[in-house]
Amino acid sequence: MIALRSSTPKKKGLILANGIGVIDSDYVDNSKNEGQIFIQVYNLTDNEVLVEKNECIAQGLVMPMNKLDLDNVKLVKRDGGFGSTL
């Protein structure tokens, strides 16, 4: 996962576009990204914000990822709302 450093909104006025970034499991060994991780930020100020090369504005959080065995899951009909896609 990617999160902004706690000082970034106060010092730079930047926030992540989606609050927190999740790096998809197929991100590794993908020729389209060449090993780079990009983040989208919104500038909450009225001023242009300069982010210098090698300046730390975000950080990565390494977390375990469990894969589900959906072959043994009993699907239940849902009537919409968040989480209703399974």
N, C-alpha and C positions, 0 to 999 in steps of 0.2 A: 504494500500500500504506500501511497505518497500522501504526506500531510505537510502543510506549511509550517515553518518554524514559528514558534509562538510570537516572536517579535516582528514578523513580516507585516501583518496588517497594521500595526501601530507605526512602524518605521517607514514602510513603503506605501501603505494604503492598498495593498493587494490581497485578494482572497482567491481561493480556488473556485473555479466555475461551478464545480459540482460538490463542493464541500470537502471531499476526500477522493483521492484517486486510487482506483483498483487496477492493478496490473494483471491483465488476463493471462491465463496459463499458457496460451500459445504465443506469448510475446517473445519468449526465448527462441533463438535460432530462426527468427523471422527476417528474411533478407530486406524487407521494406523499412525496418527501423534501424538497421545496422548497429544494434546494441545500445542505442540512445533512448533515454526516457524523456518525454516531453510533458509539460504541464500547461494547462490553460488557466490563466488568471484574469480576474476582473480588476480594473483600477477604480477604486472607490473615490479617488480624488479628482479634482479638476485639472491637475497638473500632469505633465508627461513624467513618467517614472523610468529611470534608467537602472537596469540591472547589469552590473559589471560582470565580465567573464570571471568565473570561479567564485562569484559571490553566492553565499548559501542563503537561499530563501525557502527551501523545502527540504524535507528529509524522508528517507525511506524507512518503512517499518516492515521487517521480515516476520511473517506469521506462518504457522503451519496451515496447510490446505488439505482437507479431507475430501476424497472423492466418494460420491454416493453410488451404491449398487442399486440402480432403479429397477432391476429385474425382479426384486422381491418387495417392491413398494406397492401397497394397495392405493390406487388413485381414487379420490373422492371428488364428486361433482361440486364445483364452487359456483357461487352466484355473483362473481365479480369482486372488484376491490383489489387492494394491494395483496400480492402473494397468490393471486388466483390463477396463475399460468400453469401450475403443476396439477 
